[in-house]
Amino acid sequence: MFYRPEDGHGLPHNPFNAIVTPRPIGWISTRSGEGVNNLAPYSFFNGIAYAPPQVMFAGTGAKADQDGTKDSIANIRQTGVFCVNIVEYAARDAMNASSATLPKEVDEFAHAGLEAAECETIACPRVAGAPAALECRLTRIVELPGKANRLVLGEVTGIHLRDDCVRDGRFDVLAYRPLARLGYRDYTHVTSTFELIRPDDQPG
Ligand SMILES: Cc1cc2nc3c(=O)[nH]c(=O)nc-3n(C[C@H](O)[C@H](O)[C@H](O)COP(=O)(O)O)c2cc1C
């Protein structure tokens, strides 16, 4: 089949979410100007540069108690910082709980039953037990076409790796099994890996 998005897909559910998959989940922690800790998953998320390391995530909607966006982006606008926590398979229920739309006064770490730790390089909470966490300074918020679509770009200023996930000098994803988003209500997690040697890396 072929369809133009503006004409509709004619299927029971929008397939777009299932096409660009699997997507990593950026579990974004922030603090409001009033000091309330906030946590929410964003699967429109990725790393986008090595040096300096940079990340992006995108918000696609708004909350009634915020000015045209969700709590995470509203907080980042106020403070200029955020932290990206990596979600392990074991944290799937807490991650899901933290996606609830709650009043901005609610601490979503407490709501999801998670311990918060303080970041090192920015005034921001992070998920204490996460396999990895990226402390970020906002570089830019880009307004995207459509209602309340915004791209948040950040530079990583501090990186936490959980000790048990560093094995033989490598950050070993099999030690924690990263959770990834598929379409609909589906998720997957990484339970195996394999190697490919890039053409430029072939021994001469
Ligand atoms: C796995 C998962 C991925 C999500 N990805 C996004 C996303 O990329 N962008 C978005 O706007 N909302 C996304 N959501 C919904 C937000 O997590 C949800 O709207 C949340 O309440 C926003 O919290 P906040 O207002 O504290 O920022 C996702 C939800 C789940 C469960």
Ligand as a Chemical Component Dictionary entry (heavy atoms), coordinates in Angstrom:
data_LIG
# 
_chem_comp.id                   LIG 
_chem_comp.type                 NON-POLYMER 
_chem_comp.pdbx_formal_charge   0 
_chem_comp.three_letter_code    LIG 
# 
loop_
_chem_comp_atom.comp_id 
_chem_comp_atom.atom_id 
_chem_comp_atom.alt_atom_id 
_chem_comp_atom.type_symbol 
_chem_comp_atom.charge 
_chem_comp_atom.model_Cartn_x 
_chem_comp_atom.model_Cartn_y 
_chem_comp_atom.model_Cartn_z 
_chem_comp_atom.pdbx_ordinal 
LIG C1  C1  C 0 7.595 4.529  25.758 1  
LIG C2  C2  C 0 6.994 5.908  25.636 2  
LIG C3  C3  C 0 7.550 6.804  24.738 3  
LIG C4  C4  C 0 7.036 8.107  24.605 4  
LIG N1  N1  N 0 7.607 8.953  23.717 5  
LIG C5  C5  C 0 7.142 10.224 23.615 6  
LIG C6  C6  C 0 7.765 11.149 22.719 7  
LIG O1  O1  O 0 8.737 10.840 22.025 8  
LIG N2  N2  N 0 7.270 12.409 22.675 9  
LIG C7  C7  C 0 6.197 12.798 23.445 10 
LIG O2  O2  O 0 5.786 13.969 23.355 11 
LIG N3  N3  N 0 5.598 11.949 24.308 12 
LIG C8  C8  C 0 6.055 10.679 24.418 13 
LIG N4  N4  N 0 5.472 9.801  25.301 14 
LIG C9  C9  C 0 4.396 10.299 26.173 15 
LIG C10 C10 C 0 4.974 11.061 27.364 16 
LIG O3  O3  O 0 5.827 10.236 28.143 17 
LIG C11 C11 C 0 3.812 11.554 28.254 18 
LIG O4  O4  O 0 3.045 12.492 27.524 19 
LIG C12 C12 C 0 4.274 12.164 29.548 20 
LIG O5  O5  O 0 3.173 12.408 30.396 21 
LIG C13 C13 C 0 5.009 13.465 29.357 22 
LIG O6  O6  O 0 5.472 13.845 30.634 23 
LIG P1  P1  P 0 5.893 15.337 31.012 24 
LIG O7  O7  O 0 4.656 16.218 30.857 25 
LIG O8  O8  O 0 6.291 15.155 32.452 26 
LIG O9  O9  O 0 7.007 15.753 30.100 27 
LIG C14 C14 C 0 5.939 8.498  25.424 28 
LIG C15 C15 C 0 5.363 7.588  26.333 29 
LIG C16 C16 C 0 5.885 6.300  26.432 30 
LIG C17 C17 C 0 5.285 5.322  27.412 31 
# 
loop_
_chem_comp_bond.comp_id 
_chem_comp_bond.atom_id_1 
_chem_comp_bond.atom_id_2 
_chem_comp_bond.value_order 
_chem_comp_bond.pdbx_ordinal 
LIG C1  C2  SING 1  
LIG C2  C3  SING 2  
LIG C2  C16 DOUB 3  
LIG C3  C4  DOUB 4  
LIG C4  N1  SING 5  
LIG C4  C14 SING 6  
LIG N1  C5  DOUB 7  
LIG C5  C6  SING 8  
LIG C5  C8  SING 9  
LIG C6  O1  DOUB 10 
LIG C6  N2  SING 11 
LIG N2  C7  SING 12 
LIG C7  O2  DOUB 13 
LIG C7  N3  SING 14 
LIG N3  C8  DOUB 15 
LIG C8  N4  SING 16 
LIG N4  C9  SING 17 
LIG N4  C14 SING 18 
LIG C9  C10 SING 19 
LIG C10 O3  SING 20 
LIG C10 C11 SING 21 
LIG C11 O4  SING 22 
LIG C11 C12 SING 23 
LIG C12 O5  SING 24 
LIG C12 C13 SING 25 
LIG C13 O6  SING 26 
LIG O6  P1  SING 27 
LIG P1  O7  DOUB 28 
LIG P1  O8  SING 29 
LIG P1  O9  SING 30 
LIG C14 C15 DOUB 31 
LIG C15 C16 SING 32 
LIG C16 C17 SING 33 
# 
